[in-house]
Amino acid sequence: MDIELLHSAATPIEHADDAGLIATACTVTVRDKDGATVETPAATLPTAATTTTAATESTITLTATTGFAVGDPIQIVSDGVTYTAKIARIDGSVVHLLSGLPLAVDNGSTVKLTKITASVAAPGSTKIGDTWQVEFSYTDAASVRGFAVYEAQVVRWLFTGGATAEDVRDVLALAYQDERSEQFCAQVADRVNAKVKNALEASGRRAHLYAGGGSVFSEAVQAGIRWVLAELGIAPMGDLVSTIREFRFAFGDETTRVIASLKGYDSDADGKVTGAERTVFYTLRGVR
């Protein structure tokens, strides 16, 4: 699911154009499962802009970092070529990029924030489980049009558990006697968390769960980290394809066990967990 909307509180949402388009006008529309408009929240447009004074393929030094933060998507224009990047770390005036550029951009290159933000009002408990749609329709100063649609689900609680960069560093150090950059570890953690969230959504119980995350998914996270690392070629010696499959099975077993143990499931939103809401899930593994 692209966006999770907490039933009891406003949820911040954001969008950044893949091509680095800087929106100067934007309309945000939230639609319910029938396509009816629920809300048109006000959009906050990106305004932060500066220039570079030095650069490498992985860092840019800025004249000012005001308005920029870790995780922000940015547009960099050098010699008429537009590059998109994401900020991994800010050290004074030096900005470290999550993924390196193909070259060091020229001094004086423009750097602008591309993120549009908005806030969706609390949907209410009667909407838990509903799948909504969030649309961003925007144009830049040259009237170039952009459009994006996100799937959103109204949930009882936001997903807060899962992997961290520290978890990935621990696995690399203890299992493989290896170390990688903070950016690499953060990207692996994001992929693991996406897998955990997808497993929860596939169970059909995600929206109505009362609790979860934190240490609940610790074993699934460990298996997930090994799975993602194996997909990236970091694995014990042996048949890599078989290793990836085994880690995938281990992750599936752990997530299924955890999901089955989450008792706080209330599909009819009556405040009680009864009958079919206590259903236990089983996994049958088949090897071809």
Buried (B, 14 or more C-beta within 10 A) or exposed (E): BEBBBBBEEEBEBBBBBEEBBBBBEBBBBBBBEEEEEBBEBEBBBBEBBBBBBEBBEBBBBBEEBEEBEEEBBBBBBBEEEEBBBBBBBBEEBBBBBBEBBEEBBEEEBBBBBBBBBBBBEBBEEEBBBBEBBBBBBBBBEEEEEBEBBBEBBBBBBEBEBBBBBEBBBBBBEEBBEEEBBBBBBBBBBBBBBBBBBEBBBEBBBBBBBEBBBEEBBBBBBBBBBBBBBBBEEBBEEEEBEEBBBBBBBBBBBBBBEBBBEBEBBBBEBEEEBEEEBEEEEEEEEEEE
